Amino acid sequence: SHALAMFRTRSELELLKVAKTRFASHFTLLRRVNKCREALATTVVLTAWKEWVKKSEVGVRMLAEEIVATIGDEHFWEEVNNILAITKPIYLMVKFSDGEGPKMGEIYERMDCMLGEISDAMKNGEHANDHFQMQEILVNRWEKMNIPMHCLGFSLNPHYYDANYLRMEAPGGMPRRPPNHDLEVVNGVM
């Protein structure tokens, strides 16, 4: 509680805890830790922090050393940013799917965009070698929940035939195609 009080004097934001009942709690937690990076770094260099650690018992001192090392570890922060970049499209897809209103006509295209965004995030990063494994996991999951109605809804949505929309490049660098030119969609509709 003493360490948290010192942190609160440096940050306008609160740190969050993972909650089983909360949607995407790990993503939300990492995003908040990333936003609080500067406040965390200034907290552990305070004289009050150092004095508190000196007066604490051995277990607290060891934990404080680990906290300082983690906050000062650039690789840790790069990994946080990598995780956020890779999982943000998944978070946004699940959030969209869980929202109010009709979704059937958009799920198929959004899933393709999500896969492209993850591909873009992983392509040149530290986890480029893991890209195909991640893609395989996501595609396997999509195949379990994909139904012909997704293809039908996608093919009946006039937005996906719009010339302006089709000129835009899709995430992942793929050109956009109208639904009636996508063999998988046509097979699903049939």
PyMOL commands that set and color helices and strands:
alter all, ss='L'
color gray80, all
select helices_A, chain A and resi 2-10+25-35+37-43+47-55+58-72+74-98+104-123+128-145+148-156+158-161+163-167+179-181+183-189
alter helices_A, ss='H'
color red, helices_A
deselect
rebuild
show_as cartoon
